[in-house]
Amino acid sequence: MQPRQGIVTIFSSFLQFEADEFQSWAVDPKLRRSMENALLQGRENESENFWVVYWHKIWQTQASILAASHIAAYLQEVCYWVSRKIATNFAGSLSVADMFQIAIAHVHKILNKFNPQSGSNLKGYAELAFQGIIKDTLRLRQEADICTDWALLHKLSRKRLIQSLQNAGFKSPTIESYVLAWECFQELYTAENTKVRKLVKPNAGTWQVITNLYNNQRLRLAGSSSSIASPQNLEEWLSTCANSVRAFLYPKYVSTDASLNNDGTGNLLDTLPADLPESLIAEIIAQEETANRQDQQTELNTVLIQAIASLDIQSQKLLQMYYSQQITQQQIAQQLEMKQYTVSRRLSSIKRSLLLTITQWSLQTWHISPTANVVENISISLEEWLKVYYYHGNQSTQMEPS
């Protein structure tokens, strides 16, 4: 992949695919103008991280679509490499381009969770988040692909069904009828089939029993004016429910540079407002210039390196294999002739030990109490630190204190 050069390009261009491979970078004119205007405020020499914090702050305070788009542009590379890695390990599931679109569409979730004040690095944080998003989508997709419509309805939760119907655009009265039909189906149709994923459609007699229960229960619906339903109605409604759930589990994703018009002109980014508040620059600069921040980073970095050096040889080897060689736990287990779950437990135990070291250091040095939120932020930062530390061959990685 050709690396992007310059702050303007990094925060205003999007990856283009051809035959599931990287083709080129496409610069969006609106985002380019936005970045150029921001640079005119006299911050030409600021770092990538400065602009990450800047756009995140604007998004946080004003829910700016423009700011979110700048962040989405910035995260293109990390999203691509995560998608490519997962596509290699899960061959045949989805293409790299599909996984990329699934992950990048959830940038708003990353923005919601990301906290620059905790010392978290956005790219490292996003890498973990993208992995989780793609793997969750694959799991849901596999479940939906394997299950018949009736098995899917059998395994479904009420909350997920309502979300799916709302996503499909149905109004409250229709949703109430569909949910009641589903509840009657759930109550009466077990089919005594141990292979739940292959559950077949109810027979005519069962449909009639389900319909009778629905008609007896329909008076409890809002307004109690729903008409008597037939077995055909119930089958049609539940088929609609299943289709809505499938669409909700893995929706189609549209690229931000996809054409909006039949003549190929225009794209989604053309609709973004060019909002660019100026007053936040000073605030971000003040945050970046917090006294002794670099000293804190260096001290914590030393604490972690010493903690790793104090581990036993096998623990150090496990970290090296997992983070530096980037091989799976199963592959590590094969090389070390142990069980996969043993590798998993050992890695978890090692990270818990390092996490305890950091929280104790934070409490003793900076009097930061290890609340649940603090520990969660430190855990995320530790995972990022380990990835970067081993990726750069144990060079001078910095982990900011939470």
Phi and psi in degrees as a GROMACS rama.xvg file:
@    title "Ramachandran Plot"
@    xaxis  label "Phi"
@    yaxis  label "Psi"
@TYPE xy
-73.0241  120.176  GLN-2
-69.2824  149.1  PRO-3
-84.0728  146.443  ARG-4
-120.196  134.114  GLN-5
91.5974  141.684  GLY-6
-59.4806  -42.2732  ILE-7
-60.2519  -47.4229  VAL-8
-65.8187  -42.1564  THR-9
-61.0395  -34.8512  ILE-10
-101.65  12.708  PHE-11
-141.117  6.99456  SER-12
-119.815  154.549  SER-13
-129.044  145.57  PHE-14
-72.5017  139.194  LEU-15
-117.331  137.592  GLN-16
-101.983  152.57  PHE-17
-145.468  121.783  GLU-18
53.4804  42.733  ALA-19
66.5102  17.7162  ASP-20
-124.278  157.131  GLU-21
-60.6935  131.151  PHE-22
-108.779  -54.0285  GLN-23
-166.597  175.569  SER-24
-104.177  131.26  TRP-25
-110.314  118.089  ALA-26
-84.6841  128.46  VAL-27
-86.4491  122.582  ASP-28
-57.8096  -40.0141  PRO-29
-65.1035  -44.4835  LYS-30
-69.493  -35.2366  LEU-31
-61.8042  -46.0463  ARG-32
-62.8798  -38.5816  ARG-33
-61.7892  -45.336  SER-34
-66.8923  -40.7739  MET-35
-62.2234  -40.7636  GLU-36
-64.2279  -38.7921  ASN-37
-64.9513  -39.8411  ALA-38
-67.3834  -29.1999  LEU-39
-65.1444  -13.6222  LEU-40
-78.304  5.96062  GLN-41
95.8643  19.2171  GLY-42
-116.384  39.9831  ARG-43
-62.2901  -29.0253  GLU-44
-96.8062  7.96146  ASN-45
-71.5558  154.777  GLU-46
-80.2249  170.203  SER-47
-57.5407  -43.0338  GLU-48
-63.043  -35.2047  ASN-49
-57.551  -46.4741  PHE-50
-73.5947  -28.478  TRP-51
-61.2398  -49.6223  VAL-52
-64.2411  -39.1829  VAL-53
-61.1765  -53.1579  TYR-54
-69.1257  -34.0929  TRP-55
-63.9364  -39.3015  HIS-56
-65.9331  -40.8387  LYS-57
-64.1157  -42.8954  ILE-58
-62.4341  -41.483  TRP-59
-63.7393  -42.9547  GLN-60
-86.8361  -24.5417  THR-61
-127.913  4.1936  GLN-62
50.6238  42.3192  ALA-63
-74.6501  121.248  SER-64
-65.6253  -36.6239  ILE-65
-60.2841  -46.0325  LEU-66
-62.4379  -42.7994  ALA-67
-61.2017  -35.9162  ALA-68
-68.4548  -37.2872  SER-69
-62.0299  -41.8364  HIS-70
-66.2822  -41.1486  ILE-71
-60.7492  -39.2433  ALA-72
-64.5284  -44.1589  ALA-73
-59.6848  -35.2248  TYR-74
-90.5481  11.0846  LEU-75
-59.6474  -46.3709  GLN-76
-64.4886  -48.9116  GLU-77
-63.2522  -36.0463  VAL-78
-65.648  -39.3016  CYS-79
-64.0118  -47.9515  TYR-80
-69.092  -35.3271  TRP-81
-63.4183  -44.7024  VAL-82
-63.0281  -42.1075  SER-83
-65.1571  -41.9023  ARG-84
-63.8375  -45.6243  LYS-85
-68.2545  -38.2481  ILE-86
-62.4804  -33.5544  ALA-87
-68.2669  -39.5359  THR-88
-80.6805  -20.6136  ASN-89
-123.075  57.7326  PHE-90
-57.7961  135.046  ALA-91
92.98  -10.9658  GLY-92
-77.3899  -68.9765  SER-93
-139.019  157.589  LEU-94
-75.623  165.902  SER-95
-58.8704  -43.2003  VAL-96
-62.3614  -40.1467  ALA-97
-62.7387  -47.5287  ASP-98
-63.9271  -38.4955  MET-99
-60.0497  -46.7997  PHE-100
-65.6564  -38.697  GLN-101
-61.3685  -45.3956  ILE-102
-72.0017  -48.0443  ALA-103
-67.4116  -22.3158  ILE-104
-69.5128  -12.4156  ALA-105
-105.962  24.2843  HIS-106
-56.0146  -34.9313  VAL-107
-60.5614  -33.2031  HIS-108
-67.4954  -38.9954  LYS-109
-65.761  -42.1252  ILE-110
-62.0891  -37.4325  LEU-111
-64.0752  -39.786  ASN-112
-89.6672  -27.0506  LYS-113
-67.7345  134.311  PHE-114
-131.366  96.9226  ASN-115
-62.4187  -22.2896  PRO-116
-69.2021  -20.1012  GLN-117
-84.9189  -0.433326  SER-118
86.4269  8.4505  GLY-119
-74.764  138.828  SER-120
-89.3219  127.924  ASN-121
-61.6662  -43.5524  LEU-122
-64.6667  -41.9281  LYS-123
-65.3831  -42.5432  GLY-124
-63.758  -43.939  TYR-125
-64.901  -34.8396  ALA-126
-59.1962  -46.9121  GLU-127
-65.1903  -41.4433  LEU-128
-65.8047  -44.2861  ALA-129
-61.3794  -40.616  PHE-130
-58.2903  -47.5354  GLN-131
-63.4035  -41.391  GLY-132
-62.9433  -47.1153  ILE-133
-66.6462  -44.1913  ILE-134
-66.6665  -38.192  LYS-135
-62.8158  -40.9809  ASP-136
-64.9013  -41.8642  THR-137
-62.513  -41.2178  LEU-138
-63.6378  -45.7937  ARG-139
-65.1355  -39.7341  LEU-140
-65.6114  -42.9853  ARG-141
-61.7529  -42.6857  GLN-142
-61.981  -44.1259  GLU-143
-69.0528  -35.9569  ALA-144
-69.1373  -38.4982  ASP-145
-72.1029  -39.5432  ILE-146
-76.1217  143.483  CYS-147
-71.9203  168.721  THR-148
-55.8004  -41.0432  ASP-149
-74.9631  -34.4971  TRP-150
-68.1553  -39.0543  ALA-151
-61.1023  -43.8496  LEU-152
-67.049  -33.9722  LEU-153
-66.1092  -36.9406  HIS-154
-89.8919  -8.54687  LYS-155
-72.8329  150.078  LEU-156
-94.5445  155.614  SER-157
-61.4546  -41.301  ARG-158
-61.8071  -45.547  LYS-159
-64.9357  -36.9883  ARG-160
-63.8013  -46.4533  LEU-161
-62.7559  -42.6594  ILE-162
-59.949  -40.9115  GLN-163
-65.9011  -43.206  SER-164
-68.4983  -38.6253  LEU-165
-64.5402  -40.5658  GLN-166
-63.1192  -32.1731  ASN-167
-79.4725  -7.65173  ALA-168
96.0958  11.2675  GLY-169
-76.4647  148.07  PHE-170
-88.8357  167.856  LYS-171
-55.2037  -47.5394  SER-172
-59.6789  -41.7031  PRO-173
-66.9272  -42.3595  THR-174
-61.3176  -40.797  ILE-175
-61.9731  -40.8049  GLU-176
-65.849  -43.9647  SER-177
-65.4875  -40.0194  TYR-178
-66.9688  -39.8609  VAL-179
-63.3455  -42.0016  LEU-180
-60.058  -41.0565  ALA-181
-66.426  -39.7997  TRP-182
-62.8503  -39.2938  GLU-183
-66.9247  -39.5326  CYS-184
-61.1936  -45.6045  PHE-185
-61.7801  -39.8241  GLN-186
-71.6612  -36.7976  GLU-187
-105.658  -19.4967  LEU-188
-110.083  94.1794  TYR-189
-103.544  -25.5492  THR-190
64.4991  -2.49631  ALA-191
46.869  42.466  GLU-192
-113.953  117.753  ASN-193
-71.5201  -23.3443  THR-194
-90.5171  77.3345  LYS-195
-60.0391  -36.4609  VAL-196
-63.4082  -23.2662  ARG-197
-105.634  22.5947  LYS-198
-55.842  129.089  LEU-199
-91.8094  167.386  VAL-200
-64.6764  141.223  LYS-201
-58.4463  149.305  PRO-202
-80.2595  175.51  ASN-203
-58.8483  -41.0631  ALA-204
-63.6792  -41.4518  GLY-205
-66.9887  -39.4565  THR-206
-59.3701  -39.132  TRP-207
-66.014  -41.0644  GLN-208
-64.0702  -43.4023  VAL-209
-62.6348  -41.0991  ILE-210
-65.9653  -40.2896  THR-211
-60.2924  -42.5122  ASN-212
-64.7549  -42.1585  LEU-213
-58.9076  -48.1228  TYR-214
-64.2242  -30.5455  ASN-215
-73.618  -28.9139  ASN-216
-94.6978  -13.4355  GLN-217
-64.1765  -24.551  ARG-218
-67.0506  -16.1207  LEU-219
-84.4136  -3.29245  ARG-220
-70.7934  157.672  LEU-221
-55.4531  126.205  ALA-222
85.9685  -18.8557  GLY-223
42.5419  38.9765  SER-224
-118.21  9.87149  SER-225
-66.6305  143.891  SER-226
-79.6111  162.669  SER-227
-64.9175  135.239  ILE-228
-100.04  156.276  ALA-229
-105.607  164.186  SER-230
-55.9156  -35.3125  PRO-231
-63.854  -39.1095  GLN-232
-60.3478  -47.7287  ASN-233
-61.6219  -43.1794  LEU-234
-63.6561  -42.2906  GLU-235
-65.3979  -42.9369  GLU-236
-63.1155  -44.3501  TRP-237
-70.2684  -32.2183  LEU-238
-64.375  -39.868  SER-239
-63.1193  -40.0858  THR-240
-59.8429  -46.5891  CYS-241
-61.9052  -42.9617  ALA-242
-63.1395  -40.1248  ASN-243
-65.303  -39.167  SER-244
-65.9833  -43.7115  VAL-245
-61.354  -42.637  ARG-246
-65.7058  -32.7846  ALA-247
-75.7006  -34.5934  PHE-248
-67.623  -40.9037  LEU-249
-142.758  85.5086  TYR-250
-70.5509  164.282  PRO-251
-78.409  139.255  LYS-252
-109.08  139.208  TYR-253
-114.723  130.754  VAL-254
-65.3467  146.367  SER-255
-67.3214  -20.5935  THR-256
-100.672  15.5679  ASP-257
-71.1375  143.831  ALA-258
-67.6222  140.164  SER-259
-93.0743  -25.1385  LEU-260
-109.151  156.86  ASN-261
-63.5673  -25.85  ASN-262
-85.1071  7.14241  ASP-263
84.5538  4.98157  GLY-264
-96.7153  157.796  THR-265
76.4953  150.062  GLY-266
-148.865  176.744  ASN-267
-60.9988  -32.631  LEU-268
-69.4699  -19.8629  LEU-269
-65.335  -19.7642  ASP-270
-87.9069  -3.65222  THR-271
-77.1022  138.823  LEU-272
-74.1078  147.025  PRO-273
-93.4686  58.1463  ALA-274
-83.6708  135.462  ASP-275
-149.496  82.0522  LEU-276
-64.1586  142.529  PRO-277
-100.101  -21.6804  GLU-278
-69.209  -17.1285  SER-279
-81.2688  -15.4266  LEU-280
-54.972  -50.1719  ILE-281
-61.0537  -38.7987  ALA-282
-64.8329  -43.2493  GLU-283
-66.1421  -40.989  ILE-284
-60.4917  -42.8547  ILE-285
-60.8264  -39.6859  ALA-286
-65.1568  -40.0788  GLN-287
-70.0432  -23.5805  GLU-288
-101.552  24.6121  GLU-289
-57.478  132.884  THR-290
-60.3348  137.951  ALA-291
66.5941  14.2948  ASN-292
-61.5383  -42.6127  ARG-293
-65.2991  -36.6738  GLN-294
-63.3337  -39.6995  ASP-295
-63.052  -43.3802  GLN-296
-59.7537  -47.3725  GLN-297
-63.4495  -42.9555  THR-298
-63.7701  -45.8627  GLU-299
-65.9508  -37.3749  LEU-300
-58.2334  -43.7767  ASN-301
-64.6039  -41.2848  THR-302
-58.6323  -44.4191  VAL-303
-67.8469  -43.3663  LEU-304
-61.5669  -41.2595  ILE-305
-66.0193  -37.5691  GLN-306
-64.6758  -39.5731  ALA-307
-67.2738  -41.1267  ILE-308
-64.2557  -26.4434  ALA-309
-83.4522  -7.54869  SER-310
-70.436  157.785  LEU-311
-67.8057  163.518  ASP-312
-58.9131  -42.8224  ILE-313
-66.5836  -37.2449  GLN-314
-64.7119  -42.2865  SER-315
-62.9504  -38.3863  GLN-316
-66.763  -38.4774  LYS-317
-62.1459  -45.3595  LEU-318
-62.4339  -42.3821  LEU-319
-60.9517  -45.8278  GLN-320
-66.6662  -41.6528  MET-321
-74.6616  -42.434  TYR-322
-97.4032  -35.1447  TYR-323
-85.9928  -50.5685  SER-324
-78.1559  -18.9443  GLN-325
55.3128  46.3941  GLN-326
-103.141  158.655  ILE-327
-73.8482  163.951  THR-328
-62.0075  -35.4709  GLN-329
-64.4482  -41.8116  GLN-330
-66.856  -38.5068  GLN-331
-61.9027  -44.1875  ILE-332
-59.226  -41.3108  ALA-333
-65.689  -42.0098  GLN-334
-68.2572  -37.2354  GLN-335
-93.8274  1.01087  LEU-336
55.9022  54.4108  GLU-337
-140.293  173.33  MET-338
-75.5551  149.629  LYS-339
-62.0118  -39.5739  GLN-340
-67.8055  -26.2933  TYR-341
-67.8437  -42.2754  THR-342
-60.3417  -45.6764  VAL-343
-60.5587  -44.7264  SER-344
-65.6759  -39.6432  ARG-345
-65.3385  -43.7315  ARG-346
-62.6835  -41.9039  LEU-347
-63.5039  -41.0849  SER-348
-65.0563  -40.9486  SER-349
-62.4138  -46.0191  ILE-350
-67.6928  -34.4252  LYS-351
-62.5155  -39.7903  ARG-352
-63.4731  -44.4267  SER-353
-66.7289  -38.2865  LEU-354
-63.1649  -40.8278  LEU-355
-62.9508  -39.75  LEU-356
-59.9782  -44.3935  THR-357
-67.9433  -45.4111  ILE-358
-63.5843  -38.2117  THR-359
-66.5048  -41.1528  GLN-360
-61.6445  -43.8607  TRP-361
-62.9688  -39.0506  SER-362
-68.9993  -44.5988  LEU-363
-74.0372  -36.9646  GLN-364
-89.1182  -44.368  THR-365
-117.701  4.63394  TRP-366
57.5937  39.5142  HIS-367
-93.2509  112.613  ILE-368
-68.9731  136.135  SER-369
-78.9379  67.4087  PRO-370
-69.6862  170.311  THR-371
-58.5721  -43.5215  ALA-372
-65.9986  -40.7657  ASN-373
-63.3626  -47.0626  VAL-374
-62.1846  -39.7773  VAL-375
-62.7933  -45.1868  GLU-376
-64.3352  -40.5255  ASN-377
-64.7442  -40.1665  ILE-378
-61.3795  -43.213  SER-379
-63.7718  -44.9113  ILE-380
-64.2317  -37.8787  SER-381
-62.5773  -44.8616  LEU-382
-60.2029  -43.29  GLU-383
-62.7069  -44.3451  GLU-384
-60.2228  -45.4521  TRP-385
-61.0518  -42.0685  LEU-386
-61.2302  -47.7787  LYS-387
-70.1501  -41.3609  VAL-388
-58.2266  -48.3187  TYR-389
-79.164  -29.3381  TYR-390
-63.1944  -38.5403  TYR-391
-91.9371  18.9868  HIS-392
66.8422  38.5555  GLY-393
63.1216  34.4333  ASN-394
-84.0332  -162.118  GLN-395
-78.4485  71.0366  SER-396
-73.5682  144.495  THR-397
-116.292  131.986  GLN-398
-118.511  121.855  MET-399
-79.1054  140.843  GLU-400
-66.5831  146.275  PRO-401
